[in-house]
Amino acid sequence: MSYFLIITGGFLLTLAMLGGAFVYFLSHGLKSRDASKIDPK
């Protein structure tokens, strides 16, 4: 049972790190300040 918990915890930790990195890079890629530099209104 402890083996299952260790595997599950490691999987969830990895999933959370990948999701956090995805959100981090996505939010930095969609900054409105950079978009206004490229396409001024």
Residue frames as a rotation matrix with the C-alpha (Angstrom) as fourth column:
MET 1
0.571 0.821 0.000 0.00
0.821 -0.571 0.000 0.00
0.000 0.000 -1.000 0.00
SER 2
0.436 -0.457 -0.775 2.83
0.154 -0.811 0.565 2.42
-0.887 -0.366 -0.283 0.80
TYR 3
-0.631 -0.661 0.406 4.37
0.480 0.079 0.874 1.70
-0.610 0.746 0.267 -2.62
PHE 4
-0.059 0.731 0.679 1.09
0.974 -0.108 0.201 2.73
0.220 0.674 -0.706 -4.27
LEU 5
0.796 0.376 -0.474 0.99
0.519 -0.828 0.214 5.96
-0.312 -0.417 -0.854 -2.26
ILE 6
-0.051 -0.898 -0.437 4.58
0.163 -0.439 0.883 6.83
-0.985 -0.027 0.169 -3.15
ILE 7
-0.690 -0.165 0.705 3.96
0.690 0.142 0.709 6.24
-0.217 0.976 0.016 -6.87
THR 8
0.287 0.894 0.343 0.70
0.927 -0.350 0.136 8.21
0.241 0.279 -0.929 -6.78
GLY 9
0.679 -0.080 -0.730 2.27
0.368 -0.823 0.433 11.09
-0.635 -0.562 -0.529 -4.87
GLY 10
-0.420 -0.901 -0.106 5.21
0.258 -0.231 0.938 11.27
-0.870 0.367 0.330 -7.27
PHE 11
-0.483 0.328 0.812 2.87
0.872 0.101 0.478 11.21
0.075 0.939 -0.335 -10.25
LEU 12
0.623 0.781 -0.046 0.72
0.779 -0.615 0.121 13.99
0.066 -0.111 -0.992 -8.83
LEU 13
0.362 -0.590 -0.722 3.79
0.236 -0.692 0.683 16.05
-0.902 -0.417 -0.111 -7.97
THR 14
-0.693 -0.628 0.355 5.14
0.461 -0.006 0.888 15.66
-0.555 0.779 0.293 -11.50
LEU 15
-0.120 0.756 0.644 1.76
0.956 -0.087 0.280 16.53
0.267 0.649 -0.712 -12.97
ALA 16
0.749 0.397 -0.530 1.52
0.577 -0.784 0.229 19.65
-0.325 -0.477 -0.817 -10.78
MET 17
-0.091 -0.867 -0.491 5.01
0.194 -0.499 0.845 20.78
-0.977 -0.019 0.213 -11.79
LEU 18
-0.739 -0.147 0.657 4.26
0.652 0.088 0.753 20.31
-0.168 0.985 0.031 -15.49
GLY 19
0.257 0.924 0.284 0.94
0.929 -0.317 0.190 22.13
0.266 0.215 -0.940 -15.15
GLY 20
0.617 -0.087 -0.782 2.55
0.421 -0.803 0.422 24.98
-0.664 -0.590 -0.459 -13.24
ALA 21
-0.515 -0.851 -0.104 5.29
0.279 -0.280 0.919 25.35
-0.811 0.444 0.382 -15.84
PHE 22
-0.482 0.420 0.769 2.67
0.865 0.084 0.496 25.34
0.144 0.904 -0.404 -18.61
VAL 23
0.633 0.764 -0.127 0.60
0.773 -0.613 0.163 28.06
0.047 -0.201 -0.978 -16.93
TYR 24
0.282 -0.622 -0.731 3.75
0.327 -0.654 0.682 30.09
-0.902 -0.431 0.019 -16.16
PHE 25
-0.750 -0.639 0.172 5.02
0.354 -0.168 0.920 30.09
-0.559 0.751 0.352 -19.74
LEU 26
-0.216 0.759 0.614 1.54
0.935 -0.019 0.353 30.60
0.280 0.651 -0.706 -21.15
SER 27
0.706 0.508 -0.493 0.94
0.652 -0.738 0.174 33.66
-0.275 -0.445 -0.852 -18.97
HIS 28
-0.019 -0.783 -0.621 4.33
0.115 -0.619 0.777 35.13
-0.993 -0.057 0.102 -19.88
GLY 29
-0.764 -0.252 0.594 3.69
0.573 0.157 0.804 34.45
-0.296 0.955 0.024 -23.55
LEU 30
-0.048 0.863 0.504 0.37
0.883 -0.198 0.425 36.29
0.466 0.465 -0.752 -23.52
LYS 31
-0.371 -0.112 -0.922 1.42
0.679 -0.710 -0.187 39.54
-0.633 -0.696 0.339 -21.88
SER 32
0.639 0.702 0.315 -0.68
0.737 -0.442 -0.511 42.38
-0.219 0.559 -0.800 -23.25
ARG 33
0.548 -0.510 -0.663 2.25
-0.226 -0.854 0.470 44.80
-0.805 -0.108 -0.583 -23.00
ASP 34
-0.562 -0.781 0.274 4.25
0.019 0.319 0.948 42.78
-0.827 0.537 -0.164 -25.52
ALA 35
-0.141 0.595 0.791 1.26
0.931 0.351 -0.098 42.45
-0.336 0.723 -0.604 -27.81
SER 36
0.823 0.469 -0.321 0.78
0.363 -0.868 -0.338 46.23
-0.438 0.161 -0.885 -27.90
LYS 37
-0.012 -0.900 -0.435 4.43
-0.318 -0.409 0.855 46.64
-0.948 0.149 -0.281 -28.93
ILE 38
-0.736 -0.279 0.617 3.95
0.385 0.577 0.720 44.32
-0.557 0.768 -0.317 -31.89
ASP 39
-0.398 0.714 0.575 0.49
0.795 -0.044 0.605 45.52
0.457 0.699 -0.551 -32.90
PRO 40
-0.888 0.056 -0.456 -0.11
0.262 -0.754 -0.602 49.10
-0.378 -0.654 0.655 -31.68
LYS 41
-0.050 0.954 0.297 -3.67
0.992 0.082 -0.096 50.40
-0.116 0.290 -0.950 -31.84
